[in-house]
Amino acid sequence: MKIDNVFITRQILDLVPNPWIAFDMAKKVIDIFLKKYDDEQILATNLVFIIDELRKHLEKERDRLGESVFRDQIFKKTMFFFLLHGKGGYELPSRIKVKKNKIYPDFILSEIDSNVKDDYSKIFIIETIFGV
């Protein structure tokens, strides 16, 4: 049996959606093990176990980073949650009445800081009112 980095990459693509990064991660993991264990056959024999442990590690890291971003957004007050006292057991209505004079957004724009990649901290909605 031979160690196949592409096979490892395919096994972690659901956790690392970028195939190039996933391939680099797989290669680095195998290189680390090859430094510790000179015999490639031992690694090849335990490849499924290595992939399983790598997946567990990636899942924990994904969850840790996701929680960090979530808590940061709560702290910076970019995300809010409201709990209404005495309003428990809320169910979504089966129908929603829509007024005839509906507002439709014509444009959704964002102000981007050119120094920060993917900065969409300010969003502007330009609307036109129909039926007035």
ABEGO torsion letter per residue (X at the ends): XBBBAAAAAAAAAAABABAAAAAAAAAAAAAAAAAABABAAAAAAAAAAAAAAAAAAAAAAAAAAAAAAAAAAAAAGABBBBBBBGABGBBBBABBBBBABBBBBABBBBBBBAABBGBBABBBBBBBBBGX
